[in-house]
Amino acid sequence: MSIATSQQLTKYYDTFRAIAVTYTKEVVKSSGLQPQKVFVKCLGEQWPCVLYSSSFNETKILAPNRPGLMERIAKANNLVSVRLCFKISDKSDPLLFFISGRVSGFSPYAQSNGTLQFIVIQFTQRPPDDFVEIMGRLLEANVASTRRRDERILLTPDAMRTIGLARKESTIMIDSVPRKCILRDLSFTGAKVIIVGLAKFLVGKACKLRIDFEEPLEMVVVSGKSVRYEDVEGRKDLTAIAIHFDEAVVPMSYKMHINDYLGQKKNQADDQPTPDASA
């Protein structure tokens, strides 16, 4: 995880403060959340719980419906804290921190036969910078995947390093047949690859493209469809195939890699001095 500046953290906090994220399986994986290490703490005692959703203002947890917990919450005037834990790829130790809050509501979890309950906790302080950065990156990537959906990234060595791409060489499955390919460019909604074969047999087909990342180490597979082709100059045996992803199933981690590159390029452009019109 790159280190965000205080300006970037403030932007994340102000922009996404009230937006709640539900911790689906994909969000848990992309954020690095360690679900088994999440607890609610009250008056020195901790109970395991499930992080159901959160914003920068509040969180909703699924916790045991036990008299001991309820009594302590009442005794503490509803003041509790939530212990969160995240595994970050470039750090050997997990990030562990508490966020203080006040319980604002309870509701039963119907599927638990009364053994579990939802607890809503309003934060009484701004969450730690690590939490703001982790969730801010995820939220920003999700927004950018719509706003900057068609911006294409030519895979130069610099772009590959920024994205965290392990290699250009990859594999694409077309009509259930695996074929070796070379990645030429990427975007939130598609890719262009170079492949051996005749274009007329490769266009208009369902496909699955494998993309390997090294920062963090991860292989993602994105489903889509080959939509058009271009000739490769000087190589009659090769074809450049454009792929449009099925946007409903593009992995969140892929969006975050693409957004890291586009965000860095935008920041570099913003840092360029403005030409003097009078010069």
LOKELUM-793928 format. One record per atom (N, C-alpha, C): residue number from 0; chain; atom name; x, y, z. Coordinates in steps of 0.1 Angstrom, whole numbers, always signed. Last residue first. Layout:
! LOKELUM-793928
    n  chain  atom   east  north     up
  NUM      A    CA      X      Y      Z
...
END
This chain:
! LOKELUM-793928
    n  chain  atom   east  north     up
  278      A     N    +43   +354   -208
  278      A    CA    +57   +352   -213
  278      A     C    +57   +352   -228
  277      A     N    +18   +356   -199
  277      A    CA    +24   +369   -203
  277      A     C    +38   +367   -209
  276      A     N    +11   +331   -190
  276      A    CA     +5   +336   -202
  276      A     C    +11   +349   -207
  275      A     N    +32   +308   -178
  275      A    CA    +29   +322   -177
  275      A     C    +24   +327   -190
  274      A     N    +18   +275   -171
  274      A    CA    +26   +284   -180
  274      A     C    +22   +299   -178
  273      A     N    +20   +261   -139
  273      A    CA    +11   +267   -149
  273      A     C    +19   +277   -158
  272      A     N    +40   +232   -132
  272      A    CA    +37   +247   -131
  272      A     C    +29   +252   -142
  271      A     N    +25   +201   -122
  271      A    CA    +32   +209   -132
  271      A     C    +29   +224   -131
  270      A     N     +8   +189   -105
  270      A    CA    +20   +195    -99
  270      A     C    +28   +203   -109
  269      A     N    -12   +178   -120
  269      A    CA    -15   +189   -112
  269      A     C     -3   +196   -106
  268      A     N     +3   +157   -131
  268      A    CA     -1   +167   -140
  268      A     C     -5   +180   -132
  267      A     N     +6   +141   -109
  267      A    CA    +18   +146   -115
  267      A     C    +14   +158   -125
  266      A     N    -20   +134   -104
  266      A    CA    -13   +142    -94
  266      A     C     +0   +148   -100
  265      A     N    -26   +119   -126
  265      A    CA    -33   +131   -124
  265      A     C    -26   +140   -114
  264      A     N     -8    +97   -122
  264      A    CA     -6   +106   -134
  264      A     C    -14   +119   -132
  263      A     N    -20    +87    -99
  263      A    CA     -6    +92    -98
  263      A     C     -4   +101   -110
  262      A     N    -45    +79   -109
  262      A    CA    -44    +89    -98
  262      A     C    -30    +95    -97
  261      A     N    -38    +59   -127
  261      A    CA    -45    +71   -132
  261      A     C    -44    +82   -121
  260      A     N    -26    +40   -108
  260      A    CA    -19    +46   -119
  260      A     C    -25    +59   -124
  259      A     N    -48    +34    -91
  259      A    CA    -35    +39    -86
  259      A     C    -26    +46    -96
  258      A     N    -67    +24   -108
  258      A    CA    -69    +37   -103
  258      A     C    -56    +43    -97
  257      A     N    -57     -1   -114
  257      A    CA    -58     +8   -125
  257      A     C    -59    +22   -119
  256      A     N    -58    -13    -88
  256      A    CA    -45    -12    -95
  256      A     C    -46     -1   -106
  255      A     N    -86    -11    -83
  255      A    CA    -77     -4    -74
  255      A     C    -63     -2    -81
  254      A     N    -96    -29   -102
  254      A    CA   -100    -15   -103
  254      A     C    -90     -6    -95
  253      A     N    -86    -53    -91
  253      A    CA    -82    -48   -105
  253      A     C    -84    -33   -106
  252      A     N   -101    -54    -68
  252      A    CA    -86    -53    -67
  252      A     C    -80    -48    -80
  251      A     N   -126    -59    -77
  251      A    CA   -123    -46    -71
  251      A     C   -108    -44    -70
  250      A     N   -131    -75   -109
  250      A    CA   -127    -75    -95
  250      A     C   -123    -61    -90
  249      A     N   -160    -71   -128
  249      A    CA   -146    -68   -128
  249      A     C   -142    -67   -113
  248      A     N   -187    -77   -132
  248      A    CA   -179    -87   -124
  248      A     C   -164    -84   -124
  247      A     N   -199    -58   -146
  247      A    CA   -206    -62   -134
  247      A     C   -197    -71   -125
  246      A     N   -186    -56   -170
  246      A    CA   -183    -46   -160
  246      A     C   -189    -49   -146
  245      A     N   -169    -76   -188
  245      A    CA   -182    -76   -182
  245      A     C   -181    -68   -170
  244      A     N   -147    -58   -210
  244      A    CA   -150    -66   -198
  244      A     C   -165    -66   -195
  243      A     N   -138    -62   -243
  243      A    CA   -146    -54   -234
  243      A     C   -150    -63   -222
  242      A     N   -108    -63   -260
  242      A    CA   -117    -70   -252
  242      A     C   -125    -60   -243
  241      A     N    -92    -64   -292
  241      A    CA    -98    -56   -281
  241      A     C   -108    -63   -274
  240      A     N    -63    -79   -304
  240      A    CA    -77    -81   -301
  240      A     C    -81    -72   -290
  239      A     N    -41    -80   -330
  239      A    CA    -44    -73   -317
  239      A     C    -59    -73   -315
  238      A     N    -25   -108   -343
  238      A    CA    -36   -100   -343
  238      A     C    -37    -93   -330
  237      A     N     +1   -123   -364
  237      A    CA     -4   -118   -351
  237      A     C    -16   -109   -353
  236      A     N    +11   -130   -388
  236      A    CA     +7   -141   -379
  236      A     C     +0   -137   -366
  235      A     N    +20   -107   -400
  235      A    CA     +7   -113   -405
  235      A     C     +2   -124   -396
  234      A     N    +36    -81   -390
  234      A    CA    +34    -95   -385
  234      A     C    +20   -100   -389
  233      A     N    +37    -55   -397
  233      A    CA    +49    -63   -400
  233      A     C    +47    -78   -396
  232      A     N    +14    -44   -373
  232      A    CA    +23    -40   -384
  232      A     C    +35    -50   -385
  231      A     N    -13    -63   -368
  231      A    CA     -1    -59   -361
  231      A     C     +9    -56   -372
  230      A     N    -47    -52   -372
  230      A    CA    -35    -59   -377
  230      A     C    -23    -54   -369
  229      A     N    -73    -55   -347
  229      A    CA    -64    -47   -356
  229      A     C    -53    -55   -360
  228      A     N   -107    -62   -338
  228      A    CA    -93    -65   -340
  228      A     C    -86    -55   -348
  227      A     N   -133    -64   -313
  227      A    CA   -128    -60   -326
  227      A     C   -113    -64   -326
  226      A     N   -142    -78   -290
  226      A    CA   -152    -70   -298
  226      A     C   -146    -65   -311
  225      A     N   -145   -105   -268
  225      A    CA   -136    -99   -278
  225      A     C   -145    -91   -288
  224      A     N   -157   -100   -235
  224      A    CA   -160   -104   -249
  224      A     C   -150    -97   -259
  223      A     N   -151   -113   -202
  223      A    CA   -155   -103   -212
  223      A     C   -158   -109   -225
  222      A     N   -137   -116   -169
  222      A    CA   -145   -121   -180
  222      A     C   -149   -110   -189
  221      A     N   -105   -118   -155
  221      A    CA   -116   -109   -158
  221      A     C   -124   -114   -171
  220      A     N    -87   -129   -128
  220      A    CA    -93   -133   -141
  220      A     C   -105   -125   -144
  219      A     N    -56   -122   -112
  219      A    CA    -71   -119   -114
  219      A     C    -75   -124   -127
  218      A     N    -33   -130    -88
  218      A    CA    -37   -133   -102
  218      A     C    -52   -130   -103
  217      A     N     -8   -113    -69
  217      A    CA    -22   -117    -71
  217      A     C    -24   -120    -86
  216      A     N    +11    -96    -47
  216      A    CA    +11   -108    -55
  216      A     C     -3   -113    -57
  215      A     N     +1    -61    -47
  215      A    CA     +5    -73    -41
  215      A     C     +5    -85    -51
  214      A     N    +24    -65    -69
  214      A    CA    +23    -56    -58
  214      A     C     +8    -53    -55
  213      A     N    +21    -82    -91
  213      A    CA    +31    -86    -81
  213      A     C    +31    -77    -69
  212      A     N     -5    -97   -111
  212      A    CA     +1    -85   -103
  212      A     C    +11    -90    -93
  211      A     N    -17   -108   -141
  211      A    CA     -8   -111   -129
  211      A     C     -3    -99   -123
  210      A     N    -46   -117   -156
  210      A    CA    -37   -106   -154
  210      A     C    -30   -109   -141
  209      A     N    -64   -135   -180
  209      A    CA    -57   -136   -168
  209      A     C    -47   -124   -167
  208      A     N    -97   -132   -194
  208      A    CA    -83   -128   -195
  208      A     C    -76   -129   -181
  207      A     N   -120   -150   -212
  207      A    CA   -115   -147   -198
  207      A     C   -100   -144   -199
  206      A     N   -147   -145   -235
  206      A    CA   -133   -148   -231
  206      A     C   -131   -145   -217
  205      A     N   -169   -150   -263
  205      A    CA   -167   -148   -248
  205      A     C   -153   -152   -245
  204      A     N   -163   -133   -294
  204      A    CA   -163   -145   -286
  204      A     C   -162   -142   -271
  203      A     N   -159   -115   -313
  203      A    CA   -173   -118   -310
  203      A     C   -174   -130   -301
  202      A     N   -130   -129   -329
  202      A    CA   -138   -117   -325
  202      A     C   -152   -122   -323
  201      A     N   -116   -151   -338
  201      A    CA   -114   -147   -325
  201      A     C   -123   -136   -320
  200      A     N   -118   -156   -365
  200      A    CA   -122   -167   -356
  200      A     C   -121   -163   -341
  199      A     N   -108   -134   -377
  199      A    CA   -122   -137   -379
  199      A     C   -127   -148   -370
  198      A     N    -81   -133   -371
  198      A    CA    -90   -125   -363
  198      A     C   -104   -129   -365
  197      A     N    -60   -161   -365
  197      A    CA    -68   -153   -375
  197      A     C    -80   -146   -368
  196      A     N    -31   -159   -344
  196      A    CA    -44   -165   -349
  196      A     C    -51   -155   -359
  195      A     N    -16   -149   -314
  195      A    CA    -14   -156   -326
  195      A     C    -28   -161   -331
  194      A     N    -22   -116   -300
  194      A    CA    -24   -130   -300
  194      A     C    -21   -136   -314
  193      A     N    -22    -89   -278
  193      A    CA    -17    -94   -291
  193      A     C    -17   -110   -290
  192      A     N    -50    -71   -264
  192      A    CA    -39    -81   -263
  192      A     C    -35    -85   -277
  191      A     N    -64    -46   -245
  191      A    CA    -60    -50   -258
  191      A     C    -49    -60   -257
  190      A     N    -93    -43   -223
  190      A    CA    -79    -45   -226
  190      A     C    -77    -48   -240
  189      A     N   -117    -26   -201
  189      A    CA   -113    -35   -212
  189      A     C    -98    -36   -213
  188      A     N   -125     -9   -182
  188      A    CA   -135    -16   -188
  188      A     C   -130    -26   -199
  187      A     N   -103     +4   -172
  187      A    CA   -112     -1   -162
  187      A     C   -122    -11   -169
  186      A     N    -76     -8   -193
  186      A    CA    -85     +2   -188
  186      A     C    -94     -4   -178
  185      A     N    -45    -15   -209
  185      A    CA    -56    -18   -200
  185      A     C    -64     -6   -197
  184      A     N    -25    -29   -237
  184      A    CA    -30    -18   -228
  184      A     C    -42    -23   -220
  183      A     N    -12    -54   -242
  183      A    CA     -8    -41   -248
  183      A     C    -12    -29   -240
  182      A     N     -2    -86   -232
  182      A    CA    -10    -74   -229
  182      A     C     -4    -61   -235
  181      A     N     -1   -113   -252
  181      A    CA     +7   -103   -247
  181      A     C     -2    -91   -244
  180      A     N    -10   -148   -249
  180      A    CA    -11   -135   -254
  180      A     C     -2   -125   -247
  179      A     N    -20   -182   -255
  179      A    CA    -10   -173   -249
  179      A     C    -12   -159   -256
  178      A     N    -52   -196   -248
  178      A    CA    -42   -191   -258
  178      A     C    -33   -181   -251
  177      A     N    -75   -221   -241
  177      A    CA    -65   -212   -236
  177      A     C    -55   -208   -247
  176      A     N   -109   -223   -250
  176      A    CA    -95   -227   -255
  176      A     C    -85   -217   -249
  175      A     N   -134   -213   -244
  175      A    CA   -129   -224   -236
  175      A     C   -115   -230   -240
  174      A     N   -136   -191   -261
  174      A    CA   -144   -203   -264
  174      A     C   -138   -215   -257
  173      A     N   -105   -182   -249
  173      A    CA   -115   -179   -259
  173      A     C   -123   -191   -263
  172      A     N    -86   -171   -224
  172      A    CA    -94   -182   -227
  172      A     C   -105   -177   -236
  171      A     N    -53   -160   -224
  171      A    CA    -67   -156   -226
  171      A     C    -74   -169   -230
  170      A     N    -24   -152   -205
  170      A    CA    -32   -162   -211
  170      A     C    -47   -157   -212
  169      A     N     +6   -133   -208
  169      A    CA     -5   -138   -201
  169      A     C    -12   -149   -209
  168      A     N    +32   -109   -205
  168      A    CA    +28   -122   -210
  168      A     C    +17   -128   -202
  167      A     N    +38    -87   -190
  167      A    CA    +29    -86   -201
  167      A     C    +24    -99   -206
  166      A     N    +39    -90   -153
  166      A    CA    +44    -93   -167
  166      A     C    +34    -90   -177
  165      A     N    +29    -78   -130
  165      A    CA    +41    -86   -129
  165      A     C    +47    -89   -143
  164      A     N    +20    -45   -122
  164      A    CA    +18    -56   -131
  164      A     C    +31    -65   -131
  163      A     N    +17    -22   -108
  163      A    CA    +21    -34   -100
  163      A     C    +19    -47   -109
  162      A     N    +13     +3   -118
  162      A    CA     +1     -6   -117
  162      A     C     +4    -18   -108
  161      A     N    +40    +11   -118
  161      A    CA    +30    +19   -111
  161      A     C    +17    +10   -108
  160      A     N    +52     -7   -136
  160      A    CA    +56     -6   -122
  160      A     C    +46     +1   -113
  159      A     N    +37     -2   -159
  159      A    CA    +37    -16   -153
  159      A     C    +41    -15   -139
  158      A     N    +45    +24   -165
  158      A    CA    +31    +21   -162
  158      A     C    +30     +8   -155
  157      A     N    +72    +20   -171
  157      A    CA    +68    +28   -160
  157      A     C    +54    +26   -156
  156      A     N    +71     +3   -194
  156      A    CA    +77     -2   -181
  156      A     C    +73     +6   -169
  155      A     N    +38     +7   -208
  155      A    CA    +52    +10   -208
  155      A     C    +58     +4   -195
  154      A     N    +10     +0   -218
  154      A    CA    +18     -7   -208
  154      A     C    +33     -5   -210
  153      A     N    -13    +25   -219
  153      A    CA     -3    +18   -226
  153      A     C     +7    +12   -217
  152      A     N    -45    +27   -207
  152      A    CA    -31    +28   -202
  152      A     C    -22    +19   -211
  151      A     N    -74    +46   -215
  151      A    CA    -65    +35   -217
  151      A     C    -51    +37   -212
  150      A     N   -104    +55   -202
  150      A    CA    -90    +59   -203
  150      A     C    -81    +47   -204
  149      A     N   -131    +48   -197
  149      A    CA   -125    +45   -211
  149      A     C   -111    +50   -212
  148      A     N   -138    +55   -171
  148      A    CA   -139    +41   -176
  148      A     C   -132    +38   -189
  147      A     N   -138    +74   -152
  147      A    CA   -127    +73   -161
  147      A     C   -126    +60   -168
  146      A     N   -162    +71   -138
  146      A    CA   -159    +84   -143
  146      A     C   -148    +83   -154
  145      A     N   -162    +43   -131
  145      A    CA   -173    +49   -139
  145      A     C   -168    +62   -146
  144      A     N   -139    +41   -117
  144      A    CA   -141    +30   -127
  144      A     C   -153    +34   -136
  143      A     N   -139    +60    -98
  143      A    CA   -132    +63   -110
  143      A     C   -135    +53   -121
  142      A     N   -155    +48    -78
  142      A    CA   -160    +59    -84
  142      A     C   -153    +62    -98
  141      A     N   -137    +27    -71
  141      A    CA   -150    +24    -75
  141      A     C   -157    +35    -83
  140      A     N   -115    +41    -62
  140      A    CA   -114    +32    -74
  140      A     C   -127    +29    -80
  139      A     N   -125    +53    -39
  139      A    CA   -121    +62    -51
  139      A     C   -120    +53    -63
  138      A     N   -129    +31    -23
  138      A    CA   -141    +39    -27
  138      A     C   -137    +48    -39
  137      A     N   -103    +22    -19
  137      A    CA   -113    +13    -25
  137      A     C   -125    +21    -30
  136      A     N    -90    +44     -8
  136      A    CA    -85    +39    -21
  136      A     C    -96    +30    -27
  135      A     N   -105    +46    +16
  135      A    CA   -106    +57     +6
  135      A     C   -101    +52     -7
  134      A     N    -98    +23    +30
  134      A    CA   -112    +24    +25
  134      A     C   -113    +35    +14
  133      A     N    -71    +29    +35
  133      A    CA    -75    +17    +30
  133      A     C    -89    +18    +23
  132      A     N    -72    +56    +46
  132      A    CA    -65    +53    +34
  132      A     C    -69    +40    +27
  131      A     N    -87    +53    +69
  131      A    CA    -91    +62    +59
  131      A     C    -85    +59    +46
  130      A     N    -71    +35    +83
  130      A    CA    -84    +31    +79
  130      A     C    -89    +40    +68
  129      A     N    -48    +51    +87
  129      A    CA    -47    +38    +80
  129      A     C    -60    +33    +75
  128      A     N    -58    +72   +103
  128      A    CA    -54    +74    +89
  128      A     C    -53    +61    +81
  127      A     N    -86    +62   +123
  127      A    CA    -72    +64   +121
  127      A     C    -69    +65   +106
  126      A     N   -117    +82   +122
  126      A    CA   -110    +69   +122
  126      A     C    -95    +72   +119
  125      A     N   -125   +108   +145
  125      A    CA   -122   +105   +131
  125      A     C   -114    +92   +131
  124      A     N   -148    +99   +171
  124      A    CA   -136   +105   +166
  124      A     C   -133   +101   +151
  123      A     N   -170    +85   +176
  123      A    CA   -169    +97   +183
  123      A     C   -156   +104   +180
  122      A     N   -192    +67   +153
  122      A    CA   -178    +70   +158
  122      A     C   -178    +84   +165
  121      A     N   -219    +49   +163
  121      A    CA   -215    +61   +157
  121      A     C   -201    +65   +163
  120      A     N   -229    +17   +156
  120      A    CA   -220    +24   +164
  120      A     C   -216    +37   +157
  119      A     N   -254     -7   +158
  119      A    CA   -249     +4   +150
  119      A     C   -241    +13   +160
  118      A     N   -256    -42   +158
  118      A    CA   -253    -30   +166
  118      A     C   -248    -19   +157
  117      A     N   -276    -70   +153
  117      A    CA   -269    -59   +147
  117      A     C   -268    -48   +157
  116      A     N   -271   -101   +170
  116      A    CA   -279    -89   +168
  116      A     C   -270    -79   +160
  115      A     N   -278   -136   +177
  115      A    CA   -269   -125   +172
  115      A     C   -278   -113   +170
  114      A     N   -296   -154   +187
  114      A    CA   -283   -155   +192
  114      A     C   -274   -143   +188
  113      A     N   -322   -155   +175
  113      A    CA   -320   -147   +187
  113      A     C   -306   -147   +193
  112      A     N   -319   -169   +151
  112      A    CA   -328   -174   +162
  112      A     C   -325   -167   +175
  111      A     N   -305   -158   +130
  111      A    CA   -297   -164   +141
  111      A     C   -305   -170   +153
  110      A     N   -319   -145   +112
  110      A    CA   -315   -158   +108
  110      A     C   -307   -165   +119
  109      A     N   -324   -119   +122
  109      A    CA   -335   -129   +122
  109      A     C   -330   -143   +120
  108      A     N   -309   -101   +145
  108      A    CA   -306   -107   +132
  108      A     C   -314   -120   +131
  107      A     N   -324    -71   +159
  107      A    CA   -322    -85   +158
  107      A     C   -317    -90   +145
  106      A     N   -307    -41   +166
  106      A    CA   -318    -48   +159
  106      A     C   -314    -62   +158
  105      A     N   -298    -10   +182
  105      A    CA   -298    -25   +181
  105      A     C   -309    -30   +172
  104      A     N   -279    +21   +182
  104      A    CA   -291    +13   +179
  104      A     C   -288     -2   +179
  103      A     N   -257    +35   +189
  103      A    CA   -269    +43   +186
  103      A     C   -281    +34   +183
  102      A     N   -229    +35   +209
  102      A    CA   -239    +27   +203
  102      A     C   -252    +35   +201
  101      A     N   -201    +54   +200
  101      A    CA   -212    +53   +209
  101      A     C   -223    +45   +202
  100      A     N   -165    +48   +197
  100      A    CA   -178    +52   +193
  100      A     C   -189    +50   +204
   99      A     N   -131    +45   +185
   99      A    CA   -141    +47   +196
   99      A     C   -154    +52   +190
   98      A     N   -113    +20   +171
   98      A    CA   -121    +32   +168
   98      A     C   -132    +34   +178
   97      A     N    -81     +6   +172
   97      A    CA    -94     +7   +177
   97      A     C   -100    +20   +173
   96      A     N    -60    -16   +151
   96      A    CA    -63     -3   +158
   96      A     C    -77     -4   +163
   95      A     N    -34    -30   +133
   95      A    CA    -44    -33   +143
   95      A     C    -47    -19   +150
   94      A     N    -20    -44   +104
   94      A    CA    -24    -32   +111
   94      A     C    -36    -34   +120
   93      A     N     +3    -72   +107
   93      A    CA    -10    -66   +103
   93      A     C    -12    -53   +110
   92      A     N    +37    -72    +95
   92      A    CA    +27    -73   +106
   92      A     C    +14    -66   +102
   91      A     N    +50    -67    +71
   91      A    CA    +50    -81    +77
   91      A     C    +40    -82    +88
   90      A     N    +36    -50    +43
   90      A    CA    +40    -50    +57
   90      A     C    +39    -64    +63
   89      A     N    +26    -51    +18
   89      A    CA    +40    -47    +19
   89      A     C    +44    -46    +34
   88      A     N     -1    -59    +21
   88      A    CA     +8    -67    +14
   88      A     C    +23    -64    +16
   87      A     N    -18    -59    +52
   87      A    CA    -13    -51    +41
   87      A     C     -1    -58    +34
   86      A     N    -46    -68    +69
   86      A    CA    -33    -73    +64
   86      A     C    -29    -66    +51
   85      A     N    -62    -53    +96
   85      A    CA    -60    -54    +82
   85      A     C    -46    -60    +79
   84      A     N    -86    -51   +121
   84      A    CA    -73    -56   +117
   84      A     C    -73    -58   +102
   83      A     N   -102    -33   +147
   83      A    CA   -101    -37   +134
   83      A     C    -87    -42   +131
   82      A     N   -124    -30   +174
   82      A    CA   -110    -33   +170
   82      A     C   -110    -39   +156
   81      A     N   -144     -4   +185
   81      A    CA   -143    -15   +176
   81      A     C   -129    -18   +172
   80      A     N   -157     +5   +217
   80      A    CA   -147     +7   +206
   80      A     C   -147     -6   +198
   79      A     N   -183    +24   +234
   79      A    CA   -176    +11   +231
   79      A     C   -165    +15   +221
   78      A     N   -208    +37   +254
   78      A    CA   -195    +39   +249
   78      A     C   -188    +26   +247
   77      A     N   -233    +34   +267
   77      A    CA   -232    +31   +253
   77      A     C   -219    +34   +247
   76      A     N   -227    +36   +294
   76      A    CA   -234    +47   +288
   76      A     C   -233    +46   +272
   75      A     N   -216    +14   +305
   75      A    CA   -207    +23   +299
   75      A     C   -213    +35   +292
   74      A     N   -239     -1   +312
   74      A    CA   -231     +5   +323
   74      A     C   -221    +15   +318
   73      A     N   -247     -9   +286
   73      A    CA   -255     +0   +294
   73      A     C   -247     +7   +305
   72      A     N   -225    -25   +280
   72      A    CA   -228    -14   +271
   72      A     C   -237     -4   +279
   71      A     N   -228    -45   +300
   71      A    CA   -216    -36   +300
   71      A     C   -218    -24   +291
   70      A     N   -252    -56   +293
   70      A    CA   -251    -50   +306
   70      A     C   -239    -41   +306
   69      A     N   -246    -67   +268
   69      A    CA   -257    -57   +269
   69      A     C   -255    -49   +282
   68      A     N   -227    -87   +275
   68      A    CA   -224    -76   +266
   68      A     C   -234    -64   +267
   67      A     N   -243   -104   +291
   67      A    CA   -231    -97   +296
   67      A     C   -226    -85   +288
   66      A     N   -264   -113   +275
   66      A    CA   -267   -104   +286
   66      A     C   -254    -97   +291
   65      A     N   -258   -113   +240
   65      A    CA   -256   -119   +253
   65      A     C   -258   -109   +264
   64      A     N   -258   -118   +210
   64      A    CA   -269   -112   +218
   64      A     C   -268   -118   +232
   63      A     N   -227   -110   +193
   63      A    CA   -235   -119   +201
   63      A     C   -246   -111   +209
   62      A     N   -230    -89   +163
   62      A    CA   -224    -93   +176
   62      A     C   -233   -102   +184
   61      A     N   -222    -72   +135
   61      A    CA   -231    -83   +140
   61      A     C   -224    -89   +152
   60      A     N   -221    -36   +131
   60      A    CA   -215    -49   +134
   60      A     C   -226    -60   +137
   59      A     N   -216     -8   +114
   59      A    CA   -227    -17   +117
   59      A     C   -220    -31   +119
   58      A     N   -203    +25   +120
   58      A    CA   -201    +11   +116
   58      A     C   -213     +3   +121
   57      A     N   -197    +59   +110
   57      A    CA   -202    +49   +118
   57      A     C   -199    +35   +112
   56      A     N   -181    +76    +94
   56      A    CA   -189    +82   +105
   56      A     C   -194    +71   +115
   55      A     N   -170    +65    +73
   55      A    CA   -161    +71    +82
   55      A     C   -168    +78    +94
   54      A     N   -188    +34    +74
   54      A    CA   -184    +46    +67
   54      A     C   -174    +52    +76
   53      A     N   -195     -2    +71
   53      A    CA   -189    +10    +78
   53      A     C   -188    +22    +68
   52      A     N   -208    -34    +79
   52      A    CA   -207    -23    +70
   52      A     C   -200    -11    +78
   51      A     N   -201    -57    +94
   51      A    CA   -211    -58    +84
   51      A     C   -209    -47    +74
   50      A     N   -178    -75   +111
   50      A    CA   -180    -61   +105
   50      A     C   -189    -62    +93
   49      A     N   -187    -95   +137
   49      A    CA   -186    -94   +123
   49      A     C   -188    -80   +118
   48      A     N   -169   -102   +168
   48      A    CA   -181    -97   +160
   48      A     C   -177    -97   +145
   47      A     N   -159   -112   +201
   47      A    CA   -158   -113   +186
   47      A     C   -171   -108   +179
   46      A     N   -155    -88   +227
   46      A    CA   -164    -99   +221
   46      A     C   -161   -100   +206
   45      A     N   -136    -78   +256
   45      A    CA   -138    -79   +241
   45      A     C   -147    -91   +237
   44      A     N   -135    -55   +283
   44      A    CA   -137    -68   +278
   44      A     C   -140    -68   +263
   43      A     N   -132    -28   +290
   43      A    CA   -120    -37   +291
   43      A     C   -122    -51   +287
   42      A     N   -156    -16   +284
   42      A    CA   -152    -17   +298
   42      A     C   -141    -28   +299
   41      A     N   -158    -32   +253
   41      A    CA   -165    -24   +262
   41      A     C   -160    -26   +277
   40      A     N   -152    -38   +219
   40      A    CA   -147    -38   +232
   40      A     C   -155    -28   +241
   39      A     N   -156    -62   +193
   39      A    CA   -161    -50   +200
   39      A     C   -157    -50   +214
   38      A     N   -132    -73   +168
   38      A    CA   -139    -74   +181
   38      A     C   -146    -61   +185
   37      A     N   -117    -92   +143
   37      A    CA   -125    -80   +146
   37      A     C   -133    -82   +159
   36      A     N   -103   -113   +134
   36      A    CA    -96   -105   +144
   36      A     C   -104    -92   +147
   35      A     N   -115   -126   +113
   35      A    CA   -115   -133   +126
   35      A     C   -108   -125   +137
   34      A     N   -112   -108    +91
   34      A    CA   -125   -109    +99
   34      A     C   -124   -116   +112
   33      A     N    -90    -86    +82
   33      A    CA    -89   -100    +88
   33      A     C   -102   -102    +97
   32      A     N    -90    -69    +51
   32      A    CA    -96    -71    +64
   32      A     C    -94    -85    +69
   31      A     N    -80    -63    +26
   31      A    CA    -71    -69    +35
   31      A     C    -77    -71    +49
   30      A     N    -96    -52     +6
   30      A    CA    -92    -43    +17
   30      A     C    -81    -49    +26
   29      A     N   -101    -74    -10
   29      A    CA    -95    -62    -16
   29      A     C    -89    -53     -5
   28      A     N   -115    -91     +7
   28      A    CA   -103    -95     +1
   28      A     C    -95    -83     -4
   27      A     N   -137    -76    +15
   27      A    CA   -128    -81    +25
   27      A     C   -115    -85    +19
   26      A     N   -149    -72    -10
   26      A    CA   -144    -61     -3
   26      A     C   -134    -65     +8
   25      A     N   -156    -99    -16
   25      A    CA   -147    -92    -25
   25      A     C   -141    -80    -18
   24      A     N   -175   -105     +4
   24      A    CA   -163   -113     +3
   24      A     C   -152   -106     -6
   23      A     N   -186    -73    +17
   23      A    CA   -188    -85     +9
   23      A     C   -175    -93     +9
   22      A     N   -193    -51    +37
   22      A    CA   -181    -60    +36
   22      A     C   -184    -73    +30
   21      A     N   -204    -21    +24
   21      A    CA   -208    -34    +29
   21      A     C   -196    -44    +27
   20      A     N   -198    +12    +32
   20      A    CA   -193     +1    +24
   20      A     C   -198    -12    +31
   19      A     N   -214    +44    +31
   19      A    CA   -212    +31    +38
   19      A     C   -208    +20    +28
   18      A     N   -204    +77    +30
   18      A    CA   -207    +65    +22
   18      A     C   -204    +52    +29
   17      A     N   -196    +99    +44
   17      A    CA   -209    +94    +47
   17      A     C   -213    +81    +39
   16      A     N   -170   +105    +34
   16      A    CA   -173   +104    +48
   16      A     C   -186    +97    +52
   15      A     N   -158   +109    +10
   15      A    CA   -165    +96    +12
   15      A     C   -170    +94    +26
   14      A     N   -146   +135    +10
   14      A    CA   -154   +130     -1
   14      A     C   -163   +118     +2
   13      A     N   -132   +137    +35
   13      A    CA   -143   +147    +31
   13      A     C   -152   +142    +20
   12      A     N   -114   +115    +33
   12      A    CA   -123   +117    +44
   12      A     C   -135   +126    +41
   11      A     N   -100   +120     +9
   11      A    CA   -107   +107    +11
   11      A     C   -118   +109    +21
   10      A     N    -89   +145    +16
   10      A    CA    -98   +144     +4
   10      A     C   -106   +131     +6
    9      A     N    -72   +137    +37
    9      A    CA    -83   +147    +39
    9      A     C    -93   +146    +28
    8      A     N    -55   +121    +23
    8      A    CA    -63   +115    +33
    8      A     C    -75   +124    +37
    7      A     N    -42   +139     +6
    7      A    CA    -50   +129     +0
    7      A     C    -59   +123    +11
    6      A     N    -29   +155    +25
    6      A    CA    -39   +161    +17
    6      A     C    -48   +151    +10
    5      A     N    -11   +137    +36
    5      A    CA    -22   +142    +45
    5      A     C    -33   +149    +37
    4      A     N     -6   +111    +12
    4      A    CA     -3   +123    +19
    4      A     C    -14   +128    +27
    3      A     N     -2    +75    +16
    3      A    CA    -10    +87    +12
    3      A     C     -6   +100    +19
    2      A     N    +19    +52     +5
    2      A    CA    +17    +61    +17
    2      A     C    +10    +73    +12
    1      A     N     +7    +21     -9
    1      A    CA    +14    +34    -10
    1      A     C    +10    +43     +2
    0      A     N     +8    -12     +0
    0      A    CA     +0     +0     +0
    0      A     C     +9    +12     +0
END
